[in-house]
């Protein structure tokens, strides 16, 4: 991975927009019933019921679907032109809705994958012959949106590591590493590479836990059992 450090200007807090969209989507799809949960009660009990109902009545699930599709139709890594375009779309929609939008700027150090030298995982035998190697690039499912982001983890340093010791540690939670260490021994985890699946905790904590137990590298992957348990 080739780290590139850029000075970027954040036009709109995109994460806040997406978070608001998720909340709105929840209320647009889930209609209040007599079995309203206590969380829903706590959210609305202090609000003026007339304003609340006006807000709910103005929501259209179709608009949420369109907005979500538009925002996720292409990669928009922070600091790149596509991210600015997404921020400008949100900005314009908020202005159209009568909201006042500010444009704070930040100087942020960011890292990006190298398109010409993608990250790869290689499996070799004892004489160095390559048995398997990952593609290093993402498959394009929609030819109308061919741009993809090659696999990488932001803020990780450049480097190549190799080890004959490869272990699986479930979700990479602290208890997962502790369980693994109890099975193979702490000494065996030194200078090893740990395979962990995404989920349950923040990806950075997975890597930190692996490092804490002596690993020199980590491989993270999306498990179909988590994101498509029924094959969809």
C-alpha positions in Angstrom: 0.0 0.0 0.0 1.4 3.4 -1.0 0.5 6.0 1.5 -0.3 9.5 0.1 -0.8 12.4 2.4 -3.1 15.1 1.3 -4.6 18.3 2.8 -8.4 18.0 2.3 -11.3 20.3 2.8 -14.5 18.8 4.2 -17.5 20.5 2.7 -20.2 18.7 4.5 -20.2 16.2 7.3 -21.2 13.2 5.2 -21.3 10.8 8.1 -23.9 13.0 9.8 -26.0 13.0 6.6 -25.9 9.3 6.3 -26.7 8.8 10.0 -29.7 11.1 9.6 -30.8 9.2 6.5 -30.7 5.9 8.5 -32.8 7.4 11.3 -35.3 8.8 8.8 -35.3 5.5 6.9 -36.2 3.7 10.1 -39.3 5.9 10.7 -40.3 5.8 7.1 -40.4 2.0 7.0 -41.5 1.3 10.6 -45.0 2.6 11.4 -45.9 3.4 15.0 -48.2 0.8 16.6 -49.7 0.2 20.0 -46.6 -1.9 20.7 -44.3 1.0 20.4 -41.0 0.2 22.0 -39.6 2.1 25.0 -36.8 3.4 22.9 -39.3 4.9 20.5 -41.1 6.5 23.5 -38.0 8.0 24.9 -37.1 9.4 21.4 -40.5 11.2 21.0 -41.9 11.9 24.5 -40.3 15.3 24.7 -41.3 16.4 21.2 -44.4 18.3 20.2 -46.7 15.6 18.8 -47.9 17.9 16.0 -44.4 18.6 14.8 -43.4 15.0 15.1 -46.4 13.9 13.0 -45.7 16.5 10.4 -42.2 15.2 10.2 -43.3 11.6 9.8 -46.0 12.4 7.2 -43.4 14.3 5.1 -41.1 11.3 4.8 -41.2 9.2 1.6 -39.5 5.8 1.6 -39.0 6.2 -2.2 -36.8 9.3 -1.7 -34.7 7.5 0.9 -34.1 4.7 -1.6 -33.1 7.1 -4.3 -30.8 9.1 -2.1 -29.1 5.9 -0.7 -28.6 4.5 -4.2 -27.1 7.8 -5.3 -24.7 8.1 -2.4 -23.5 4.4 -2.7 -23.4 4.2 -6.5 -19.6 4.9 -6.5 -16.7 4.8 -4.1 -16.2 8.0 -2.2 -13.1 7.7 0.0 -12.5 10.8 2.2 -10.4 13.4 0.5 -11.0 12.2 -3.1 -13.0 14.0 -5.8 -15.9 11.5 -5.5 -16.3 12.3 -1.8 -16.4 16.0 -2.6 -19.1 15.4 -5.2 -21.2 13.4 -2.6 -20.8 16.2 -0.1 -21.9 18.8 -2.6 -25.0 16.8 -3.4 -25.9 16.6 0.2 -25.1 20.3 0.7 -27.4 21.3 -2.2 -30.2 19.2 -1.0 -30.0 20.6 2.5 -30.0 24.1 1.1 -33.0 23.3 -1.0 -34.7 22.1 2.1 -34.1 25.5 3.8 -31.2 24.4 6.0 -28.1 26.5 6.6 -24.9 24.7 5.6 -21.4 25.5 6.8 -18.2 24.3 5.2 -15.5 23.7 7.8 -12.1 22.7 6.6 -9.6 20.3 8.1 -6.0 19.2 7.5 -6.1 15.4 7.7 -3.4 12.8 7.0 -4.9 10.0 4.9 -3.6 6.9 3.2 -4.8 5.3 0.0 -4.2 2.0 -1.8 -1.8 2.0 -4.7 -3.8 1.1 -7.9 -0.6 0.0 -9.6 0.7 -2.1 -6.8 -2.4 -3.5 -4.9 -2.2 -5.4 -1.6 -2.0 -9.1 -2.1 -1.9 -12.2 0.1 0.3 -14.9 -1.2 0.6 -18.6 -0.2 3.9 -20.3 -1.0 5.5 -23.6 -0.3 8.9 -24.2 1.3 10.8 -23.5 -1.9 9.1 -20.2 -2.6 6.7 -21.5 -5.3 3.5 -19.5 -5.3 0.5 -21.8 -4.6 -2.1 -19.1 -4.3 -2.3 -15.4 -4.6 -5.3 -13.1 -4.2 -6.3 -10.9 -7.1 -5.6 -7.6 -5.2 -8.4 -5.8 -7.0 -12.2 -5.8 -6.5 -14.6 -7.4 -9.0 -16.7 -4.9 -11.0 -20.4 -5.9 -10.7 -21.9 -2.9 -12.4 -20.1 -1.9 -15.6 -21.8 1.5 -15.6 -19.8 2.2 -12.4 -16.5 0.5 -13.1 -14.5 2.4 -10.5 -13.7 0.3 -7.4 -11.4 0.6 -4.4 -8.7 -2.0 -4.0 -8.6 -3.8 -0.6 -6.8 -1.9 2.1 -7.1 -0.7 5.7 -6.7 3.0 6.2 -3.8 4.3 8.4 -1.9 1.0 8.2 1.8 1.5 7.3 3.5 0.2 4.2 5.3 -3.1 4.4 5.5 -6.8 3.5 5.4 -9.5 6.1 5.8 -13.2 5.8 5.3 -16.0 8.3 5.0 -19.8 8.4 2.5 -19.4 11.3 -1.0 -18.6 10.3 -3.9 -18.6 12.8 -7.6 -18.0 12.7 -9.1 -15.8 15.5 -12.8 -15.5 14.7 -13.8 -11.8 15.0 -10.5 -10.7 16.6 -12.1 -9.8 19.8 -9.9 -9.8 22.9 -11.6 -13.0 24.1 -11.0 -14.6 20.7 -7.2 -14.0 20.9 -7.2 -15.1 24.5 -8.9 -18.3 23.5 -6.5 -18.8 20.6 -3.5 -18.2 22.9 -4.8 -20.8 25.4 -4.9 -23.4 22.6 -1.7 -22.8 20.8 0.3 -21.0 23.5 1.5 -17.4 23.6 4.9 -18.3 22.2 3.3 -19.7 19.0 1.6 -16.4 18.3 4.8 -14.5 18.2 5.7 -13.4 14.6 2.5 -15.0 13.3 -0.2 -13.7 10.9 -3.8 -13.7 12.2 -6.8 -14.2 10.1 -10.0 -12.5 11.4 -13.4 -11.8 10.0 -15.1 -8.4 10.0 -17.8 -7.7 12.5 -18.6 -7.3 16.2 -15.8 -4.8 16.9 -13.9 -2.0 15.1 -11.4 -3.3 12.5 -8.6 -1.3 14.1 -9.1 -3.0 17.4 -8.8 -6.4 15.7 -5.4 -5.5 14.4 -4.4 -4.0 17.7 -5.4 -7.2 19.5 -3.4 -9.3 17.1 -0.3 -7.1 17.6 -0.7 -7.2 21.3 -0.4 -11.0 21.2 2.7 -10.8 19.0 1.4 -11.1 15.5 3.3 -9.2 12.7 0.4 -9.2 10.3 -3.4 -9.5 10.0 -5.8 -10.6 7.3 -9.3 -9.4 7.5 -12.2 -10.6 5.4 -15.9 -10.5 5.0 -17.5 -13.8 6.0 -20.6 -14.7 3.8 -22.1 -16.3 7.0 -22.3 -12.7 8.3 -23.3 -10.6 5.3 -25.3 -13.2 3.3 -26.4 -16.0 5.6 -29.1 -17.1 3.2 -27.0 -16.7 0.1 -28.4 -13.3 -0.9 
